[in-house]
Amino acid sequence: SKTKIAYASGVPRPTSSPYLDLTGTTHPPVSMDSKPSRVRCKGPGSSPPESYAGSKTKIAYCSRLELSLKPISDNLEELHMVAAIDAEVSGISKRPLCRRAGSHVALKKSSETNPNAVKNIHSPYMPSASSRIISVLDYLDLRPDDTLLDIGCGDGRVCITSTVLYKSMSIGLDVSPICVDNALDTSAKEGTHNCIFYECDATGICQWTDDEKKDEDAKSLLKDLEKVTVIFLYTYPTLLMKLIPLLSMLCKKKNSDGKIHIRSIVTLTYHLPENNGET
């Protein structure tokens, strides 16, 4: 009944017993000074549905999407950095608490203010490679009744791929308005209708006041989060550590039969610490 956390990385975690990577390969114990990891990869789940079983086909789609996103991706990387810098050096108006991509808000600003400037960017823009996306989504064994949450979704490629290839619903969160709006545009071009993107500082959700929760988009996000069954995280440790309260909150939610609603959390490259609370 506990949430499974997988470490999708070539860098071994400290373990006192053999462990499995995403390919199902068994590795010997890793001797390190730190204590053994309390949670580690428990091996791949069952095989994906036959209709999605062609790995070459899946990687081909993901590679095509990656290629089509390259001009946008290169631009987003620079804009993401500029937005973070401008937020620190200019007196901008506060971004909305939560905004569903596609909706627009009027911000009071001077002609010299970058409208996309946003504080609390704890992780740089880092798009995932096609092969790694497929490895993770295959490991998760996504089904049409799953809802994937990608925190720090960037251009939305993980959410879009999960919806197109695995027919699951997906929710992408990112603090950057230009990222979520571009993600929504891309999902529309790909013909996906089960991708939802929010501009939101995920590190602050647990601290929302009752009045803040009454915001229409905030209410919509909280309702959508109740559907989440799997979580994907590819962020710097600076953000990952700040997400532990949110992950703990989500992992406490249970189904009507008493089982934890979230069945898997997968981290890529950077991992949750051993003493990660309720998760």
Salt bridges, closest charged atoms under 4 A:
ASP21 OD2 - HIS27 NE2 2.90
ASP74 OD2 - LYS70 NZ 2.88
ASP138 OD1 - LYS58 NZ 2.47
ASP141 OD1 - ARG143 NH2 3.37
ASP146 OD2 - ARG263 NH2 2.62
ASP155 OD2 - ARG157 NH2 2.69
ASP181 OD2 - ARG99 NH2 3.24
GLU190 OE1 - ARG64 NH2 2.71
GLU199 OE2 - ARG95 NE 2.72
GLU199 OE1 - ARG99 NE 2.65
ASP211 OD1 - LYS214 NZ 3.69
GLU216 OE2 - LYS219 NZ 3.29
ASP224 OD1 - LYS227 NZ 3.27
